[in-house]
Amino acid sequence: MKLHFSKLVSFSWNKTKSLLFPCNFKRWLKILLVVWLSGHAIGLGTQLPNTAKKNAVLEKKETAQASSQSQLQKEAGVSGSSSSASGEVKPFANRENVSPQLKPPSSLKEALSQKPKIPTAVLVLLVLVGILIGLIFAWWVAPFNFILLDLITTDSLQIRKSFAQHRANGNSYFSFSILATLILLGCLAILAFPLIVAPTLRNSFILLVIIILAIFLAVALVILYVLVEDFVLPVMYQNRTSCFAAFKNFFAHQPKVGKILNYLLIKLGFGILSVIIALSMFIIIGICFAIPGIAIGAIGFLLIKIAAFLKPVLAVFGLILLVIAFFAFLLVVSLTTLPVAIFLRTFSLAYLSRLIPDYNLLGCVLPGEESVTGS
């Protein structure tokens, strides 16, 4: 079956508009909740600041400070010896040697090293508790992938009912995800084992081979994740089977490799475009929030200048406003990018109908084609 990219885009966008419009704020919030918990939200992802350069600058500053201090200590030692030779006594010349406990930290690393360290057992316990909480949360939100499919295919938004219906599918998807993650970690551990046993290999050609293999595994995991999310989950949804059975069923239909590669490229292009849209909305909405924020801050600053006794009250009030503004900002950005998230999921289902006509969950019929329904 031909792909008709432009027609698929048109069909998916029309389906998206029918799901979201006319606009109902309460319905949008419920849809946004499902999209969030299913992991398909656009606009919430934030890139962590690049701290590598900052750390390098700090290390350079600390090195310069340490060298300057060592130079001062040498000069102090020379002057101290000369003064002792001449019979003069400088009471604070050897202050560091007299009370080393009171010596102020000369760098950030030294200041951190002087703080009380957390016991290793406590750190291990915290890590295990964090992993356990993460696993429980991942298990709980797994059915929301199928609740989103319910929404797109049937326009049904009964979250509790859909959650109960798809609990088994969610468990199967969760188990598959855990197994895939463990296999990946095992492969990475096998690759890292030679470097741990023989540290001399870190400067050899073997290190380059290990890095290439690790990158290959990461790319393979991303491709597997895309195939499972966009194609295998709909098969699970329609057949009510386990993730492993759906995976086998999907490839039993012998989808063309060329069409799969074509979809991966389209997915990459849509991903870049969605990031651009999300960043644009992030900047525009950020400016809209910043203007009144600066005005409120200026008013607060003037009030503090006029009545200094109001400073604690205004500080608490400003902190509360800042927290509210932060969450309101995230909510507005997520709502404005919600159509993008729904469109991407709708397009993947429409593409699946071109890839395997038996799984036409949307009843996707393009102009000039006969009706194709799912089995």
N, C-alpha and C positions, 0 to 999 in steps of 0.2 A: 504494500500500500504506500502511495506517495506521501511525502511529508507535508508539502505545502506550508512552509515556514510562516509566511505572512498571514495565511488563513488561520493557522494554529494560534498565532499571536492575537489575531482579531477575535477568534472564538474565546480564548482565555480571558481577554480583557472584558468582553461582553458578559461572560459568566461572572467575573469579579464584580462588575457593576451591579449585576442582578442580586448578588449576595450582600452587598454593602449599602446599596441605595434603594429607596430613599433613606437618608441618614437618620439613624436612631441612636442617640448617645449611649443609652443603656445597652442596646444590642452590640454596639461597637466595643464597649468595655468588656462584655462577655466574650466576644470574638477575640479581642486582644489578650484576654486571660488564657484562652485556649492556645492561641499562637505562641504566647510566652512559654507556657508549660510544655508545649510540644517542641520547643527549640527552633521555631521558624521565624522568630521576631527579627525585624530589620530596624536598625537605628539605635539599639541598646548597646551594641558592641563598642567598647572603647579601647583604643590602642594605648597600652601602657607607655609612659614616657621613656625615651631612650636614656637609661641611667648609665650606660657604659661610658659615654663621654664625660658625664658628670663625675663618675667615680675616678676616671683617669685624671681629671683636673684636680680633684680633691687629693689624690695620691701625690700628684706633682707638688701641690701646695704643702702637703704634710712633709714630703721629702725636703723641700726647700726650708721649711721651718725647722726640721730636725737638724739639717746641716748648719743653719745659722745658729741654732742653739748650741750645737757642738763646738762651733767656732767661738762663740761667746764663752763657753766653759773653758776652752783652751786658753783664751786670753785672760780669763779670770784666774786660771791656775798659774799662768806666767806672772801676772801682777801680784798674786798672793805670795809666790815664792820670792819675788823681788822685794816685796814689802817685809816678808819675814827676815830676809837677809839684811835689810836695812834697819830692822828692829821695830818697824812700824806695825801696828795691829789694826786690821780692818774688821770690825765686828761682824759684818754681814758678808764677808768675802766667800766663806765656805758654808753659807746657809743651807745649801742643798745636801751637803754631807752630814750636817748636824741633825736635820729632821727630814729624812727622805719620805716619811709617811705623809707629810704635808705638802709634798711637791705637786703642783698642779699639773694636770695632763697636758702634754705638749701637742697632742693630735687627737683626732676623732677616734682612731683605732685604740689609742691608749685609754681614752675616756671610756669607751665601751668595754675594754678589757678589765677596767677597775670595777665595773658593776657586778653585782652577785650573779653568778651563772645558774641557769635552771638545770636541775639534775637531769641526767640522760634518761632515767626511767620516766620522769614526768613528760619529757619531750616525746618519747616513744608512745606513751599513753595518749597524749594529745593527738598525735598523728593517727593512731588507730581509731580513736573516737571520731576524728574528722572523716576518715575513710568510711567508717560505719554510717555516719550521718549522710554522707554523699551517696552511698549505695542505697540507703533507705529512700532517700529523695528520688534518685533515679528510678528505682522500682515503682514508686508511687506515681510519677509523672509519665511513665511509659504508655499507659492507655490514652493519653491526650493526643498522641499521634493519630489514633484511630477516631477520636472524637472530632479532630479537624477534618478527617476524611468524611465523617458523617455530615459535618456542616457543608462541605463543598459538594458532595454528591446528592444529598437529600434536602439541603437547606434546613436541617434540623439542628437546634441548639439546646437540646435537653441534656445538660452536662451530666447530671447524676445518673440518668437512665443509660446514656451512652457509656459512662464510666463502668457501670456494672456489667453491661453487655460485652465490653472489650477488655475486661480484666485478664482473661486467659490469654488473649493475644498480646496484651502488654507484658505479661509474665514471660511469654516465649521470646518476645523481642528483647526484653531485659537480659534473659539468659544468653541469647545469641551475642549481644553486645559485650557481656562480661567475658564470654569465651574468646571472642575476637580480640579483646583487649589483652587477655592473658597470653594468647598466642603471640601477639605483637611484643609484649614485654619479654616473653621468653626468647624470642628471636633477637631482640636487642641485647639481652643478657648474654646470649651465646656469642654475639659479635663483640661485646665488650670484654668477655672473659680473657682472650689472649692479651689484651692491653693491661689487664689487672695482674695476670700471672707473670708476664714478661714486660715490664715497663720500657725496656729498650726498644720495643717495637713501635713506640709512639713517634719516633723520628724516622720511621722506615716507610717503604712503599705500601706495606700492609695496612698502615693507618689510613691511607688514601682509599684503599679498596674497601675498608670497613665503613668509612664515611659514605662512599658511594652506595654501598649496600643498605646502609641505614636510611639514606634519602629515598632509595627505591622502595623500601618497606613503608616509609611514611606516605609516599605517593600511592602505593597499592592500597593502603588503609583508607586514604581519602576516596579513592575510586570505589572501593567496597562500600564505604559509608554512603556514597551518593546512590549507588545501585540499590542498596537495601532501602534507604529512605524513600527514594522516588519510584521504585518499581516493585520491590519485594513486598513492602508494606501494603500497597494496594492489592496485591495478589492475596496476602493474608486476609485483608479486609473482605474481599469478595468470596473467597473459598472457606473462610473461617478455619484455617489450618495453622499449624505452627510455623515459626520463621524458617526452620530448616526445610520443612516440606514445601513452603512457598518458594524458597530459594531454588530448590530442585525443580519445582514446577515451572518456574520462570525460564530456566535454561533448557528445560525439556522442550519448550516451544521453539528453540533454536533461533533466538533473535539475531539479526545480522550484526556482525561486529562493526561494520561501517556506520550503521545507524546509531549504535551505542557510542562510538567515538564522536560522531557528529553531535550527539546530545551532550557529551561531556564538554565539548568546545562551546556549545550554546550555553550550557550551565556556567562555564567560566566567564563568558561574555556578560551574561545576565548578572553574575555575581559582582563583576567590576562595576557595571552600571548601577546596581543597587547600592553599592558602597558610595559611589559618587552622589547619588540622590540623597542617601542618608547623611553624608557629610554636608551637603548643601543645606538640607533642612536643619541640621545641627547648627550651622553657622547663622542662618537666617533667624531661627527661633532664639538662638543664644543672644543675638543682637537685640531682638525684641524684648527679651527678659533683662538684658543688661541696662538698657536705657532707664526704665523705671527703677531698677535696682540702684543705679548711680544716683538718681534723684532722691530716693528714700535715704540713701547713705548720706548725701549732702545735707538733707534736712536734719537727720540725726546728729551730724557733726555740729551744725549750728546750734541745735538745742543744748548739746553738751557744753558748747562755748558760753551760752547764755546762762544755763543752770547746770553747774557741774555736779550737783547732788543727784541729778537724774541719770548719771552715767551707768551705774549698775543695772537700773531698770531698762534703759535703752539697749544695753549690751545683751541682756537676756531676750528682750523683744526682737532685736536684730538677729540673734542666733536662731530663734524660732522661725522667723521669716525666711532666713537662709535655707533651713532644712525644708520648709514647705515649698519654697521656690525650686529647690533642687529636684524634688520628686515631681512637682508639677511640670518642670522642664522635660524630665524623662518621659512623663505621660504624654505630653503634647507631641514630642518627637516621635514616639511610638505610634500614636494615633495617626499622625500625618503620613507615616510610612507603612501603615497597615495595608493599604491597597496593594503595595508592592509585594508584601509577604503572601497575600492571598493569590495574587496573580502568578507568582512563581510556583506555588503549589498546584494551582489549576493548570498551568502550562505543562507541568510534569505529568499530570494525569492525562491531558490531551495527547501528549507525545506518546505515552504508553499505549493509547488506543491505535496509534499509527504503527507502533513497534509490534504489538501483539493484539490483533483485533478482538480476541476473546475477552480482553480486559478493558472494555470501553465503559468505564464507570460513569462517565459524564454523558453518555449517549452522544458523543461528539460526531456530528455529521456536517462535513464541509460542503460548500456549494458544488453541485455536480456529482455527488456521491449518494449511494443508497444508504438507508438507515442500517447501522451496525449496532447491535446490542450485545451486552455482556452475557456470558453463559450463566 
